[in-house]
Amino acid sequence: MRMMLLLLVILTSWSAFPAKTEAQSSVSNAFSLPTQFRHEAALPFSYTVTKNNNINDLLASDPNWQQHDAGALNLGEVDDHVWLKVILKNDSLVEIPLLLSINNNLLDSITAYIMQANHSILTLDLGDSRPLVQRPIKHEAQLVPLEIPGKNQTIVYLNVRHHGALNIPLSLWHPVEYLKYKSKFNLIYGILAGFILAMIATNFMMYSFTRRKYFLHGTLLLTSVWLLLVHLYGFGYRYLYADWQWMQQYGQSILVLLSTLLLIPIQRSAILPVSPQGNTDSILKYLLLIGSLVTITCTLLPISLAMKLAYVFAISLVLYFCTITIFAKTTKLSHKLVVTSVYTALLISLCYQFGFELGLLSGALLERPVTYLCSLFLCTYVSYILAKQYIAEREAHIKQQEHKLAKTRAEDALLKEKLIIQEQAREDLESSIDERTFELQVTLRELEEKNRELEKLNMEDPLTKVKNRRYFDKRLMMEVRRSRREQTTLSVIMLDIDHFKRVNDVYGHLAGDHTICAFAQSIQQHLKRPHDEVFRYGGEEFVILLPNTSQQGAQEIAEQIRLSTEQCVVNIADQAIRFTTSAGVYSAIATDTQNPTIFTDLADKALYEAKQQGRNRVCIYQHKQET
């Protein structure tokens, strides 16, 4: 009997030993967050490659996790699912908000599983193969929002799938620091992108005025390069085709081909130096035709194969451009060297991008300005050489006119007649310029009116016709500053329709929309002052901004709205819908203009208290709630 008990103790200790080791390993692999955390570029994590597509299957299979201390994870082309495990430990007493950034905008599919403290799993979907609206943060970057409670540890699992070489650089940010970084990045990017757009507009305007085809070719080339940059940096996905996944998947291969093929018409215009062989022009024409067929073929192939075909063809085409430039006959060697350097920059940019596609390079593509600088060099030189060509043609044309004028100078009568004709032509030209200028001014005024209409639409909620959340954030900042400057009380009321999900489930989403609209109209009827305004905060939640209003006044307005809502009846398809509302009120004189959201946060806490007390009531936030 004693031997059996001893054997049972040994087996129990032996079975507990791996669990302890694994727990210690998890602790050792955890990244400890300092109290004043800002940014961590080299985030350690573990990874494994498996066929499991479900988090529960993954955890049940006990996979072999491999530790990755720092830098981007580069696994080449992987057919199975790649899982990443990030362990974050908060040793402080306060909750730390974080942003986990996957610094590769072109990854097809990312599913984040966040292990909550109550053993639940929060699932978030990212990736450029999914609509932008599915992302937890509507941003061009792949961002996973996290909140690490004090004295706690959070585990994040990432399931990554991609059509080509897998390049996964991870970094961790504090939201404020990420906003600062992104603001600087977007400022620089916006200046450079605006510079390229200015060149596009200039070339298009030159084509409109001169009807020189090479200006149109330059406009198309610069536009394709600009779209490629916008695509690579994720802004095309965010602003241009957020719901067009096909373009997000195949846009890179198509734009890479267009960015090189559109150089051929400029070369055939004899603006760029080419080889003196008689069949060079025919070869360029056939290459343009073949490139068009390759572009169409890429749209029918799998994404990985289409990407490789596009880059191989584009790189081969640029190498051919370099060859015919080197063997070109030109009086200026500097011109040949500059054009060769432009092609070399384009070749470097293509090889750099292709290196990421093949898995030869890794890291954050966008943090290295190789592609952008090479593209900027290409666009600048193309715009310069087109303008120089036009000036040369214009000077040649002027010299030709002067020569004809010199030959006819002996004939006084004919000279006077020609002078009269030229004067008339000049007046017609000035008149034409004045007309064009007037048309541009009219167009600019129309554009300004359209911009004002768009700005109004951007500020207004399309369903309820009240101001939206974006405008509320701006207005709240203004009123917080005014409250602090004038030392007046600012009141905020947060309102929420009680049991709104039940309205949607029972009567349908159309009835829910009518209910929200009726609720918004009911709120507006109780706001008498011009500077009192209601905003749709999100879903069925509204917020009222009451400048220079005491707590008692805000409570009376909230109570009036609650009573009015209780009596409100929404008739939909012979059905009467009744609903109630709960409200939270917070009133104070602003002291911190850097943190205006304190008003909405505390009003929301009061709203939560109203919900907890049974709904259909108004609660006022008291400072004793925080103690």
C-alpha positions as CSV (number, residue, x, y, z in Angstrom):
1,M,0.0,0.0,0.0
2,R,2.8,2.4,0.9
3,M,4.6,1.5,-2.4
4,M,1.4,2.4,-4.3
5,L,1.1,5.7,-2.6
6,L,4.7,6.5,-3.3
7,L,4.3,5.6,-6.9
8,L,1.2,7.8,-7.2
9,V,3.1,10.8,-5.7
10,I,6.0,10.3,-8.1
11,L,3.6,10.2,-11.1
12,T,1.7,13.3,-10.0
13,S,4.9,15.2,-9.6
14,W,6.2,14.0,-13.0
15,S,3.0,15.1,-14.7
16,A,3.1,18.5,-13.0
17,F,6.7,19.1,-14.0
18,P,6.0,20.0,-17.8
19,A,3.1,22.2,-16.9
20,K,5.4,24.1,-14.5
21,T,8.1,24.3,-17.1
22,E,5.6,25.6,-19.7
23,A,4.3,28.2,-17.3
24,Q,7.8,29.3,-16.5
25,S,8.5,29.4,-20.3
26,S,5.5,31.6,-20.8
27,V,6.6,34.0,-18.1
28,S,10.1,34.1,-19.5
29,N,8.8,34.8,-23.0
30,A,6.5,37.6,-21.8
31,F,7.3,41.2,-22.7
32,S,7.1,43.3,-19.5
33,L,5.6,46.7,-20.1
34,P,7.2,49.7,-18.3
35,T,4.8,52.2,-16.6
36,Q,5.7,54.9,-19.1
37,F,5.6,52.6,-22.2
38,R,5.8,54.4,-25.5
39,H,7.1,52.1,-28.3
40,E,8.8,48.8,-28.8
41,A,10.1,48.1,-32.3
42,A,11.8,44.8,-31.5
43,L,8.9,42.9,-29.9
44,P,9.7,39.3,-29.0
45,F,7.2,36.6,-29.8
46,S,6.8,32.9,-30.5
47,Y,5.5,31.3,-33.7
48,T,4.5,27.9,-35.1
49,V,3.4,26.6,-38.5
50,T,0.4,24.3,-38.5
51,K,-2.7,23.3,-40.5
52,N,-5.0,24.3,-37.6
53,N,-7.2,27.2,-38.6
54,N,-9.1,27.5,-35.3
55,I,-7.7,28.8,-32.0
56,N,-9.3,26.0,-30.0
57,D,-7.8,23.3,-32.3
58,L,-4.4,25.0,-32.0
59,L,-4.5,25.1,-28.2
60,A,-5.7,21.5,-28.0
61,S,-2.9,20.3,-30.3
62,D,-0.1,21.6,-28.1
63,P,2.1,23.0,-30.9
64,N,5.8,23.4,-30.9
65,W,6.3,27.1,-30.4
66,Q,9.6,28.6,-31.6
67,Q,10.9,31.7,-30.0
68,H,11.7,34.8,-32.1
69,D,13.5,37.5,-30.1
70,A,13.4,40.5,-32.4
71,G,13.0,41.7,-36.0
72,A,10.6,40.7,-38.7
73,L,9.6,37.1,-39.1
74,N,10.6,35.9,-42.7
75,L,9.4,32.4,-43.5
76,G,9.3,32.6,-47.3
77,E,6.2,31.1,-49.0
78,V,4.2,29.0,-46.5
79,D,1.1,27.0,-47.5
80,D,-0.1,26.3,-43.9
81,H,-1.3,28.7,-41.2
82,V,1.4,30.7,-39.4
83,W,0.5,31.4,-35.7
84,L,2.2,34.0,-33.6
85,K,1.9,34.2,-29.9
86,V,2.7,37.5,-28.1
87,I,2.7,37.6,-24.3
88,L,2.4,41.1,-22.7
89,K,2.8,41.6,-19.0
90,N,1.7,44.7,-17.1
91,D,3.5,44.9,-13.7
92,S,2.0,48.3,-12.9
93,L,-1.3,49.0,-11.1
94,V,-2.9,51.0,-14.0
95,E,-4.4,49.8,-17.2
96,I,-2.2,50.4,-20.3
97,P,-3.8,50.9,-23.7
98,L,-1.7,49.6,-26.6
99,L,-1.6,49.2,-30.4
100,L,-0.1,46.0,-31.8
101,S,1.1,47.0,-35.3
102,I,1.8,44.4,-38.0
103,N,3.9,46.6,-40.3
104,N,3.0,44.9,-43.6
105,N,-0.1,46.4,-45.2
106,L,-0.2,43.8,-48.0
107,L,-0.8,40.6,-45.8
108,D,-3.9,38.8,-47.1
109,S,-5.5,37.7,-43.8
110,I,-4.8,38.2,-40.2
111,T,-7.0,37.0,-37.4
112,A,-6.2,38.2,-33.9
113,Y,-7.3,36.2,-30.8
114,I,-7.0,38.2,-27.5
115,M,-7.3,36.1,-24.3
116,Q,-9.3,38.1,-21.9
117,A,-9.0,38.0,-18.1
118,N,-12.4,36.2,-17.8
119,H,-11.1,33.4,-20.0
120,S,-13.1,34.7,-23.0
121,I,-11.5,35.2,-26.4
122,L,-11.9,38.4,-28.4
123,T,-11.5,37.9,-32.1
124,L,-10.5,40.6,-34.5
125,D,-10.2,40.3,-38.3
126,L,-7.6,42.2,-40.4
127,G,-5.9,41.8,-43.8
128,D,-6.2,43.4,-47.2
129,S,-8.4,40.5,-48.5
130,R,-11.2,41.8,-46.2
131,P,-13.2,45.0,-46.4
132,L,-11.9,47.9,-44.4
133,V,-15.1,48.1,-42.4
134,Q,-14.2,44.7,-40.8
135,R,-11.0,46.1,-39.2
136,P,-11.2,47.0,-35.5
137,I,-9.5,50.3,-36.4
138,K,-10.4,51.9,-39.8
139,H,-6.8,52.6,-40.7
140,E,-4.5,51.8,-43.6
141,A,-2.1,50.0,-41.2
142,Q,-2.8,46.6,-39.6
143,L,-3.5,47.6,-36.0
144,V,-4.8,45.4,-33.1
145,P,-6.1,47.5,-30.1
146,L,-5.2,46.1,-26.7
147,E,-5.9,47.1,-23.1
148,I,-3.6,45.4,-20.5
149,P,-5.1,45.5,-17.0
150,G,-2.9,46.3,-14.1
151,K,-1.0,43.4,-12.5
152,N,-2.1,41.2,-15.3
153,Q,-0.9,39.3,-18.4
154,T,-2.5,39.2,-21.8
155,I,-1.8,36.6,-24.6
156,V,-2.4,37.5,-28.2
157,Y,-2.6,34.9,-30.9
158,L,-2.2,35.9,-34.6
159,N,-3.3,33.6,-37.4
160,V,-1.6,34.9,-40.6
161,R,-2.2,33.7,-44.2
162,H,-0.6,35.2,-47.3
163,H,-0.3,34.4,-51.0
164,G,3.5,34.9,-51.3
165,A,6.5,35.2,-49.1
166,L,5.5,35.7,-45.5
167,N,7.1,38.9,-44.0
168,I,5.7,39.7,-40.5
169,P,7.3,42.7,-38.7
170,L,5.7,43.4,-35.3
171,S,5.9,46.5,-33.2
172,L,4.1,47.7,-30.1
173,W,2.9,51.3,-29.6
174,H,1.2,53.4,-27.0
175,P,-1.8,55.0,-28.9
176,V,-0.5,58.6,-28.3
177,E,3.0,57.8,-29.5
178,Y,1.6,56.0,-32.6
179,L,-0.5,59.0,-33.4
180,K,2.6,61.3,-33.2
181,Y,4.6,58.9,-35.4
182,K,1.8,58.5,-37.9
183,S,1.2,62.3,-38.0
184,K,4.9,62.9,-38.9
185,F,4.9,60.1,-41.4
186,N,1.7,61.2,-43.1
187,L,2.9,64.8,-43.2
188,I,6.1,63.8,-45.1
189,Y,4.2,61.4,-47.3
190,G,1.5,64.0,-48.0
191,I,4.1,66.6,-49.0
192,L,5.8,64.1,-51.4
193,A,2.6,62.7,-52.7
194,G,1.3,66.2,-53.3
195,F,4.5,67.1,-55.2
196,I,3.8,64.1,-57.5
197,L,0.2,65.1,-57.9
198,A,1.3,68.6,-58.8
199,M,3.5,67.2,-61.5
200,I,0.6,65.1,-62.7
201,A,-1.7,68.2,-62.8
202,T,1.0,70.2,-64.6
203,N,1.5,67.6,-67.3
204,F,-2.2,67.2,-67.8
205,M,-2.6,71.0,-68.1
206,M,0.2,71.1,-70.6
207,Y,-1.5,68.4,-72.6
208,S,-4.7,70.4,-72.5
209,F,-3.0,73.5,-73.7
210,T,-0.5,72.1,-76.2
211,R,-2.1,68.8,-77.3
212,R,1.3,67.2,-77.2
213,K,0.8,63.4,-76.8
214,Y,3.9,63.0,-74.7
215,F,2.4,65.2,-72.0
216,L,-0.6,62.8,-71.9
217,H,1.8,59.8,-71.8
218,G,3.7,61.5,-68.9
219,T,0.4,62.1,-67.1
220,L,-0.5,58.5,-67.3
221,L,2.9,57.3,-66.3
222,L,3.1,59.6,-63.2
223,T,-0.5,58.6,-62.3
224,S,0.3,54.9,-62.4
225,V,3.5,55.5,-60.2
226,W,1.4,57.6,-57.8
227,L,-1.3,54.9,-57.6
228,L,1.4,52.3,-57.0
229,L,2.8,54.3,-54.1
230,V,-0.7,54.9,-52.7
231,H,-1.4,51.1,-53.0
232,L,1.9,50.1,-51.3
233,Y,1.4,52.5,-48.4
234,G,-2.2,51.4,-47.8
235,F,-3.9,54.7,-48.6
236,G,-5.6,53.3,-51.7
237,Y,-7.2,50.6,-49.6
238,R,-8.4,53.1,-47.1
239,Y,-9.6,55.9,-49.3
240,L,-10.0,54.7,-52.9
241,Y,-11.2,51.0,-52.9
242,A,-12.0,50.0,-49.3
243,D,-14.6,47.5,-50.4
244,W,-12.9,46.4,-53.7
245,Q,-10.8,43.4,-52.5
246,W,-9.9,42.3,-56.0
247,M,-8.1,45.6,-56.7
248,Q,-6.4,45.4,-53.3
249,Q,-5.1,41.9,-54.3
250,Y,-4.2,42.4,-57.9
251,G,-3.5,46.2,-57.9
252,Q,0.2,45.9,-57.1
253,S,0.9,43.6,-60.1
254,I,-1.1,45.7,-62.5
255,L,0.3,49.0,-61.4
256,V,3.9,47.6,-61.5
257,L,3.4,46.7,-65.1
258,L,1.7,50.0,-66.0
259,S,4.5,52.0,-64.3
260,T,7.1,50.4,-66.7
261,L,5.0,49.9,-69.9
262,L,4.0,53.6,-70.0
263,L,7.7,54.5,-70.5
264,I,7.5,53.0,-74.0
265,P,5.4,55.7,-75.6
266,I,7.7,58.4,-74.2
267,Q,10.7,56.5,-75.7
268,R,9.0,56.2,-79.0
269,S,8.5,59.9,-79.1
270,A,12.4,60.2,-79.3
271,I,12.5,62.2,-76.1
272,L,14.6,59.6,-74.3
273,P,17.8,58.3,-76.0
274,V,17.4,54.8,-77.6
275,S,19.6,52.6,-79.7
276,P,20.1,53.7,-83.4
277,Q,19.0,50.3,-84.7
278,G,16.2,50.6,-87.2
279,N,14.1,47.9,-85.5
280,T,14.2,49.4,-82.0
281,D,10.9,51.2,-82.5
282,S,9.2,48.0,-83.7
283,I,10.6,46.1,-80.8
284,L,9.2,48.7,-78.4
285,K,5.8,48.6,-80.1
286,Y,5.7,44.8,-79.8
287,L,6.9,45.0,-76.1
288,L,4.0,47.3,-75.4
289,L,1.6,44.9,-77.0
290,I,3.1,41.9,-75.1
291,G,3.0,43.9,-71.8
292,S,-0.7,44.6,-72.3
293,L,-1.3,40.9,-72.8
294,V,0.7,40.1,-69.7
295,T,-1.3,42.7,-67.7
296,I,-4.5,41.0,-68.8
297,T,-3.1,37.6,-68.0
298,C,-2.1,38.6,-64.5
299,T,-5.7,39.3,-63.7
300,L,-6.6,35.7,-64.5
301,L,-3.7,34.0,-62.6
302,P,-3.4,33.3,-58.9
303,I,-2.1,36.2,-56.9
304,S,1.3,34.8,-56.1
305,L,2.0,33.8,-59.7
306,A,0.6,37.1,-61.1
307,M,2.9,39.0,-58.8
308,K,6.0,37.1,-59.8
309,L,5.1,37.4,-63.5
310,A,4.6,41.1,-63.2
311,Y,7.9,41.8,-61.5
312,V,9.9,39.5,-63.8
313,F,8.5,41.2,-66.9
314,A,8.9,44.7,-65.5
315,I,12.5,44.1,-64.4
316,S,13.3,42.5,-67.8
317,L,11.7,45.5,-69.6
318,V,13.8,48.0,-67.5
319,L,17.0,46.1,-68.3
320,Y,16.1,46.4,-72.0
321,F,15.6,50.1,-71.5
322,C,19.0,50.4,-69.9
323,T,20.6,48.5,-72.8
324,I,19.1,50.6,-75.6
325,T,20.0,53.7,-73.7
326,I,23.7,52.7,-73.2
327,F,24.1,52.0,-77.0
328,A,22.2,55.1,-78.0
329,K,24.0,57.8,-80.1
330,T,23.6,61.2,-78.5
331,T,25.8,64.3,-78.5
332,K,25.5,64.7,-74.7
333,L,27.0,62.0,-72.6
334,S,25.5,63.6,-69.5
335,H,22.0,63.1,-70.9
336,K,22.6,59.3,-71.4
337,L,24.1,59.0,-67.9
338,V,21.1,60.7,-66.3
339,V,18.6,58.5,-68.2
340,T,20.6,55.4,-67.3
341,S,20.5,56.5,-63.6
342,V,16.7,57.0,-63.8
343,Y,16.3,53.4,-65.2
344,T,18.7,52.2,-62.5
345,A,16.6,53.8,-59.8
346,L,13.4,52.2,-61.3
347,L,15.3,48.9,-61.4
348,I,16.3,49.2,-57.7
349,S,12.8,50.0,-56.7
350,L,11.4,47.0,-58.6
351,C,14.1,44.6,-57.3
352,Y,13.5,46.0,-53.7
353,Q,9.8,45.3,-53.9
354,F,10.4,41.9,-55.6
355,G,12.8,41.0,-52.9
356,F,10.0,41.3,-50.3
357,E,7.7,39.2,-52.5
358,L,10.4,36.4,-52.8
359,G,11.2,36.5,-49.1
360,L,14.8,37.7,-49.8
361,L,14.1,40.9,-47.8
362,S,12.2,41.4,-44.6
363,G,11.2,44.1,-42.2
364,A,8.8,47.1,-42.5
365,L,8.7,48.0,-46.2
366,L,7.2,51.4,-45.6
367,E,9.8,52.5,-43.1
368,R,12.4,52.4,-45.8
369,P,11.9,55.1,-48.4
370,V,13.7,53.2,-51.2
371,T,10.6,52.8,-53.4
372,Y,9.4,56.3,-52.7
373,L,12.7,58.1,-53.4
374,C,13.2,56.1,-56.6
375,S,9.7,56.8,-57.8
376,L,10.1,60.5,-56.9
377,F,13.3,60.6,-58.9
378,L,11.6,59.0,-61.9
379,C,8.6,61.3,-61.8
380,T,10.7,64.4,-61.4
381,Y,13.0,63.6,-64.3
382,V,10.1,62.6,-66.6
383,S,8.3,65.9,-65.9
384,Y,11.6,67.8,-66.4
385,I,12.4,66.1,-69.7
386,L,8.9,66.6,-71.1
387,A,9.0,70.3,-70.2
388,K,12.5,70.6,-71.7
389,Q,11.2,68.9,-74.9
390,Y,8.3,71.3,-75.2
391,I,10.6,74.3,-74.6
392,A,13.0,73.0,-77.3
393,E,10.1,72.5,-79.8
394,R,8.8,75.9,-78.9
395,E,12.2,77.6,-79.4
396,A,12.7,75.7,-82.7
397,H,9.3,76.9,-83.8
398,I,10.1,80.5,-82.8
399,K,13.4,80.4,-84.7
400,Q,11.6,79.1,-87.8
401,Q,9.1,82.0,-87.6
402,E,12.0,84.5,-87.2
403,H,13.7,83.0,-90.3
404,K,10.6,83.4,-92.4
405,L,10.1,86.9,-91.1
406,A,13.7,87.8,-92.1
407,K,13.2,86.5,-95.7
408,T,10.1,88.6,-96.2
409,R,11.4,91.7,-94.5
410,A,12.3,93.3,-97.9
411,E,8.7,93.4,-98.8
412,D,7.2,96.3,-96.8
413,A,3.6,95.7,-97.7
414,L,3.7,92.0,-96.9
415,L,5.6,92.7,-93.7
416,K,2.8,95.2,-92.5
417,E,0.2,92.6,-93.4
418,K,2.0,90.0,-91.4
419,L,2.4,92.3,-88.5
420,I,-1.3,93.0,-88.5
421,I,-2.1,89.3,-88.6
422,Q,0.3,88.6,-85.7
423,E,-1.2,91.4,-83.7
424,Q,-4.7,89.9,-84.3
425,A,-3.4,86.5,-83.3
426,R,-1.9,87.9,-80.1
427,E,-5.2,89.6,-79.2
428,D,-7.0,86.3,-79.9
429,L,-4.6,84.5,-77.7
430,E,-4.9,86.9,-74.9
431,S,-8.7,86.7,-75.2
432,S,-8.5,83.0,-75.2
433,I,-6.3,83.1,-72.1
434,D,-8.7,85.4,-70.4
435,E,-11.6,83.1,-71.2
436,R,-9.6,80.1,-69.9
437,T,-8.8,82.0,-66.7
438,F,-12.5,83.0,-66.3
439,E,-13.5,79.4,-66.8
440,L,-10.9,78.2,-64.3
441,Q,-12.2,80.8,-61.8
442,V,-15.8,79.6,-62.3
443,T,-14.7,76.0,-61.9
444,L,-12.8,76.8,-58.7
445,R,-15.9,78.5,-57.3
446,E,-18.0,75.4,-58.2
447,L,-15.4,73.2,-56.6
448,E,-15.4,75.3,-53.4
449,E,-19.2,75.0,-53.3
450,K,-18.9,71.2,-53.8
451,N,-16.3,71.0,-51.1
452,R,-18.5,72.9,-48.7
453,E,-21.3,70.4,-49.4
454,L,-19.0,67.5,-48.9
455,E,-17.8,69.0,-45.6
456,K,-21.4,69.3,-44.5
457,L,-22.0,65.7,-45.4
458,N,-18.9,64.7,-43.6
459,M,-20.2,66.4,-40.5
460,E,-23.7,65.0,-40.6
461,D,-25.0,61.6,-39.8
462,P,-26.8,60.3,-42.9
463,L,-29.5,58.5,-41.0
464,T,-30.7,61.0,-38.3
465,K,-29.5,64.2,-40.0
466,V,-27.8,65.3,-36.8
467,K,-24.1,66.0,-36.4
468,N,-21.9,62.9,-36.3
469,R,-19.1,61.7,-34.0
470,R,-16.3,63.3,-35.9
471,Y,-17.9,66.8,-35.7
472,F,-18.6,66.2,-32.0
473,D,-14.9,65.5,-31.2
474,K,-14.0,68.9,-32.8
475,R,-16.9,70.7,-31.1
476,L,-16.1,69.1,-27.7
477,M,-12.5,70.4,-27.9
478,M,-13.7,73.9,-28.7
479,E,-16.2,73.9,-25.8
480,V,-13.7,72.5,-23.4
481,R,-11.2,75.3,-24.2
482,R,-14.0,77.9,-23.9
483,S,-15.1,76.5,-20.6
484,R,-11.6,76.7,-19.2
485,R,-11.0,80.2,-20.7
486,E,-14.3,81.7,-19.5
487,Q,-14.6,79.5,-16.3
488,T,-18.1,78.4,-17.3
489,T,-19.8,75.1,-16.6
490,L,-19.9,72.6,-19.5
491,S,-22.5,69.9,-19.3
492,V,-22.5,66.6,-21.3
493,I,-25.5,64.2,-21.5
494,M,-25.0,60.7,-22.8
495,L,-28.3,59.0,-23.8
496,D,-28.9,55.4,-25.0
497,I,-32.1,53.6,-26.1
498,D,-32.9,50.9,-23.6
499,H,-33.1,47.3,-25.0
500,F,-32.5,48.5,-28.6
501,K,-31.3,45.1,-29.6
502,R,-34.7,43.8,-28.8
503,V,-36.3,46.3,-31.2
504,N,-34.0,45.1,-34.0
505,D,-34.6,41.5,-33.2
506,V,-38.4,41.8,-32.9
507,Y,-39.3,44.4,-35.5
508,G,-36.3,44.4,-37.8
509,H,-33.4,46.8,-38.6
510,L,-35.6,49.1,-40.6
511,A,-37.8,49.6,-37.6
512,G,-34.7,50.1,-35.5
513,D,-33.6,52.9,-37.9
514,H,-37.0,54.6,-37.6
515,T,-36.7,54.3,-33.8
516,I,-33.3,56.0,-33.8
517,C,-34.6,58.8,-36.1
518,A,-37.6,59.4,-33.8
519,F,-35.3,59.4,-30.8
520,A,-33.0,62.0,-32.4
521,Q,-36.0,64.2,-33.3
522,S,-37.3,64.0,-29.8
523,I,-34.0,65.1,-28.4
524,Q,-33.8,68.1,-30.9
525,Q,-37.2,69.3,-29.8
526,H,-35.9,69.9,-26.3
527,L,-32.9,71.9,-27.3
528,K,-33.9,75.6,-27.4
529,R,-30.6,77.5,-27.4
530,P,-28.7,77.7,-30.7
531,H,-25.4,76.5,-29.2
532,D,-27.0,73.4,-27.6
533,E,-26.5,70.6,-30.0
534,V,-27.1,66.8,-30.2
535,F,-24.7,64.4,-31.9
536,R,-25.0,60.7,-32.8
537,Y,-22.2,59.1,-30.8
538,G,-22.6,55.6,-32.3
539,G,-25.4,53.1,-32.9
540,E,-28.3,54.0,-30.7
541,E,-26.2,56.2,-28.4
542,F,-26.4,60.0,-28.6
543,V,-24.6,62.8,-26.8
544,I,-25.8,66.4,-26.0
545,L,-23.4,69.2,-25.6
546,L,-24.6,72.0,-23.3
547,P,-22.2,74.9,-23.0
548,N,-22.6,77.3,-20.0
549,T,-25.2,75.0,-18.4
550,S,-25.3,74.0,-14.8
551,Q,-25.7,70.5,-13.6
552,Q,-29.3,71.2,-12.5
553,G,-30.2,72.6,-15.9
554,A,-28.6,69.6,-17.7
555,Q,-30.5,67.2,-15.4
556,E,-33.8,68.9,-16.2
557,I,-33.2,68.7,-19.9
558,A,-32.3,65.0,-19.6
559,E,-35.4,64.3,-17.5
560,Q,-37.6,66.1,-20.1
561,I,-36.1,64.0,-22.9
562,R,-36.6,60.8,-20.9
563,L,-40.3,61.6,-20.2
564,S,-40.8,62.6,-23.8
565,T,-39.2,59.4,-25.0
566,E,-41.3,57.3,-22.7
567,Q,-44.4,58.8,-24.4
568,C,-43.1,58.4,-27.9
569,V,-44.7,55.8,-30.2
570,V,-43.1,54.8,-33.5
571,N,-45.7,53.3,-35.9
572,I,-44.2,50.8,-38.4
573,A,-46.4,48.6,-40.6
574,D,-49.3,48.7,-38.2
575,Q,-47.1,48.1,-35.2
576,A,-46.5,50.5,-32.4
577,I,-43.1,50.6,-31.0
578,R,-42.5,52.1,-27.5
579,F,-39.1,52.5,-26.0
580,T,-37.4,54.3,-23.2
581,T,-34.0,55.9,-22.7
582,S,-31.4,56.1,-20.0
583,A,-29.2,59.1,-19.6
584,G,-25.9,60.0,-17.8
585,V,-25.0,63.6,-17.0
586,Y,-21.7,65.2,-16.2
587,S,-21.1,68.9,-15.5
588,A,-17.9,70.6,-14.7
589,I,-15.6,73.5,-15.4
590,A,-12.9,72.2,-17.7
591,T,-9.4,72.2,-16.3
592,D,-7.5,70.0,-18.7
593,T,-7.8,71.0,-22.4
594,Q,-5.5,68.1,-23.4
595,N,-8.0,65.5,-22.2
596,P,-11.5,66.6,-23.5
597,T,-12.8,63.0,-23.5
598,I,-13.0,63.1,-19.7
599,F,-16.5,64.7,-20.1
600,T,-17.8,61.8,-22.3
601,D,-16.0,59.2,-20.2
602,L,-17.6,60.3,-17.0
603,A,-21.0,60.9,-18.6
604,D,-20.8,57.4,-20.0
605,K,-20.1,56.1,-16.5
606,A,-23.2,57.9,-15.3
607,L,-25.1,56.3,-18.2
608,Y,-23.8,52.9,-17.2
609,E,-25.0,53.5,-13.6
610,A,-28.4,54.4,-15.0
611,K,-28.4,51.1,-16.9
612,Q,-27.4,49.2,-13.8
613,Q,-30.2,50.8,-11.7
614,G,-32.9,49.5,-14.0
615,R,-32.8,51.8,-17.1
616,N,-35.4,54.5,-18.0
617,R,-33.7,57.0,-15.6
618,V,-31.2,59.8,-15.4
619,C,-28.1,59.5,-13.3
620,I,-25.6,62.3,-12.5
621,Y,-21.9,61.5,-12.2
622,Q,-20.6,62.1,-8.7
623,H,-16.9,62.3,-7.9
624,K,-17.4,59.9,-5.0
625,Q,-18.0,57.1,-7.6
626,E,-14.2,57.2,-8.4
627,T,-13.2,56.9,-4.7
